[in-house]
Amino acid sequence: MSITGTLIVQMIVFAILVWFTMKFVWPPIAVALDERAKKIADGLSAADKAKADLATANKKVEAQLAAARDDAAKRLADAERLAQSMIEEAKARASEEGAKIVAAARAEAQQESVKAREVLRDQVAALAVKGAEQILRREVNAGVHAELLNRLKTEL
């Protein structure tokens, strides 16, 4: 065999090898490569979707946290307003009680003053009678002169 015959046989064998590879070996390899590419693409899209979902969830969490902070601030403000109103109410009640106590004390002082004036008038009337008795050197009958003594008492 010559080199040309060997070369032709090798070309025929190579062509059979290429045909056999293209017919039976290459299609399963191409399918496996396509499946692998599809899995990689699906994984990348799932990762992108997961990132988007995470971003959405983070936004929702931030919104809920902001709402919770606002709610807490509102409740705190309400509690402060309630406490302030309770303090004002207690001050008003204390002020009213103080005014009542002062009014009662004034009324009691007024009554004591009236009683003291009455006692003083009685004492002045008795002193006036004694003074008049000594001036006149005779005894004055208080029962007979009661009207005169009462009039004198009211004038004092």
C-alpha positions as semicolon CSV with decimal commas, in nm:
position;residue;x (nm);y (nm);z (nm)
1;M;0,000;0,000;0,000
2;S;0,116;0,327;-0,082
3;I;0,092;0,647;0,100
4;T;-0,194;0,760;-0,117
5;G;-0,395;0,447;-0,043
6;T;-0,327;0,482;0,326
7;L;-0,426;0,843;0,313
8;I;-0,751;0,761;0,136
9;V;-0,831;0,484;0,387
10;Q;-0,753;0,721;0,675
11;M;-0,980;0,983;0,521
12;I;-1,259;0,729;0,488
13;V;-1,209;0,614;0,847
14;F;-1,197;0,978;0,960
15;A;-1,519;1,050;0,769
16;I;-1,687;0,745;0,930
17;L;-1,561;0,865;1,271
18;V;-1,694;1,213;1,207
19;W;-2,029;1,074;1,085
20;F;-2,049;0,837;1,386
21;T;-1,962;1,121;1,626
22;M;-2,213;1,356;1,465
23;K;-2,486;1,092;1,464
24;F;-2,446;0,921;1,803
25;V;-2,204;1,111;2,031
26;W;-2,264;1,481;1,959
27;P;-2,651;1,495;2,011
28;P;-2,640;1,370;2,377
29;I;-2,350;1,607;2,453
30;A;-2,541;1,898;2,293
31;V;-2,856;1,807;2,491
32;A;-2,654;1,788;2,816
33;L;-2,494;2,125;2,741
34;D;-2,834;2,279;2,662
35;E;-2,983;2,140;2,984
36;R;-2,688;2,271;3,183
37;A;-2,724;2,616;3,022
38;K;-3,097;2,611;3,096
39;K;-3,035;2,517;3,461
40;I;-2,781;2,796;3,495
41;A;-3,023;3,045;3,338
42;D;-3,305;2,925;3,566
43;G;-3,076;2,957;3,867
44;L;-2,978;3,310;3,770
45;S;-3,340;3,413;3,716
46;A;-3,436;3,253;4,050
47;A;-3,154;3,446;4,219
48;D;-3,274;3,771;4,057
49;K;-3,630;3,695;4,166
50;A;-3,509;3,618;4,519
51;K;-3,321;3,950;4,527
52;A;-3,634;4,133;4,413
53;D;-3,843;3,950;4,673
54;L;-3,587;4,034;4,940
55;A;-3,593;4,400;4,841
56;T;-3,974;4,398;4,852
57;A;-3,972;4,226;5,191
58;N;-3,718;4,479;5,322
59;K;-3,940;4,764;5,205
60;K;-4,241;4,607;5,376
61;V;-4,043;4,558;5,697
62;E;-3,924;4,920;5,687
63;A;-4,281;5,038;5,629
64;Q;-4,406;4,828;5,920
65;L;-4,125;4,956;6,143
66;A;-4,209;5,314;6,046
67;A;-4,576;5,249;6,120
68;A;-4,486;5,094;6,454
69;R;-4,266;5,392;6,541
70;D;-4,545;5,633;6,445
71;D;-4,794;5,433;6,649
72;A;-4,560;5,430;6,948
73;A;-4,505;5,805;6,914
74;K;-4,881;5,865;6,896
75;R;-4,942;5,648;7,200
76;L;-4,668;5,826;7,390
77;A;-4,815;6,164;7,296
78;D;-5,162;6,046;7,401
79;A;-5,023;5,923;7,733
80;E;-4,849;6,256;7,789
81;R;-5,168;6,447;7,708
82;L;-5,365;6,223;7,942
83;A;-5,111;6,270;8,219
84;Q;-5,113;6,647;8,165
85;S;-5,493;6,658;8,176
86;M;-5,493;6,447;8,491
87;I;-5,242;6,686;8,649
88;E;-5,452;6,986;8,548
89;E;-5,764;6,818;8,683
90;A;-5,592;6,741;9,012
91;K;-5,470;7,102;9,033
92;A;-5,823;7,227;8,969
93;R;-5,965;6,997;9,238
94;A;-5,696;7,103;9,482
95;S;-5,767;7,465;9,401
96;E;-6,140;7,410;9,458
97;E;-6,073;7,231;9,787
98;G;-5,841;7,511;9,893
99;A;-6,108;7,768;9,807
100;K;-6,366;7,570;10,005
101;I;-6,134;7,547;10,305
102;V;-6,058;7,920;10,287
103;A;-6,430;8,001;10,255
104;A;-6,511;7,776;10,551
105;A;-6,233;7,937;10,754
106;R;-6,360;8,284;10,663
107;A;-6,715;8,189;10,755
108;E;-6,595;8,043;11,084
109;A;-6,386;8,355;11,150
110;Q;-6,690;8,571;11,069
111;Q;-6,903;8,369;11,312
112;E;-6,635;8,396;11,580
113;S;-6,615;8,769;11,513
114;V;-6,994;8,803;11,550
115;K;-6,986;8,601;11,872
116;A;-6,698;8,807;12,004
117;R;-6,887;9,130;11,922
118;E;-7,196;8,999;12,101
119;V;-6,990;8,905;12,406
120;L;-6,813;9,242;12,390
121;R;-7,147;9,425;12,362
122;D;-7,280;9,233;12,663
123;Q;-6,966;9,318;12,857
124;V;-6,982;9,686;12,752
125;A;-7,348;9,697;12,846
126;A;-7,269;9,543;13,184
127;L;-6,984;9,791;13,235
128;A;-7,209;10,080;13,133
129;V;-7,473;9,965;13,380
130;K;-7,213;9,935;13,657
131;G;-7,070;10,273;13,568
132;A;-7,414;10,432;13,567
133;E;-7,496;10,259;13,895
134;Q;-7,190;10,395;14,056
135;I;-7,255;10,741;13,915
136;L;-7,609;10,744;14,035
137;R;-7,522;10,563;14,356
138;R;-7,819;10,357;14,335
139;E;-7,900;10,025;14,189
140;V;-8,041;10,003;13,838
141;N;-8,286;9,721;13,777
142;A;-8,177;9,534;13,461
143;G;-8,519;9,375;13,410
144;V;-8,698;9,709;13,414
145;H;-8,452;9,873;13,185
146;A;-8,402;9,575;12,946
147;E;-8,533;9,762;12,646
148;L;-8,300;10,050;12,711
149;L;-8,009;9,808;12,751
150;N;-8,096;9,624;12,427
151;R;-8,110;9,951;12,237
152;L;-7,774;10,049;12,385
153;K;-7,635;9,709;12,285
154;T;-7,744;9,749;11,922
155;E;-7,595;10,099;11,905
156;L;-7,259;9,967;12,021
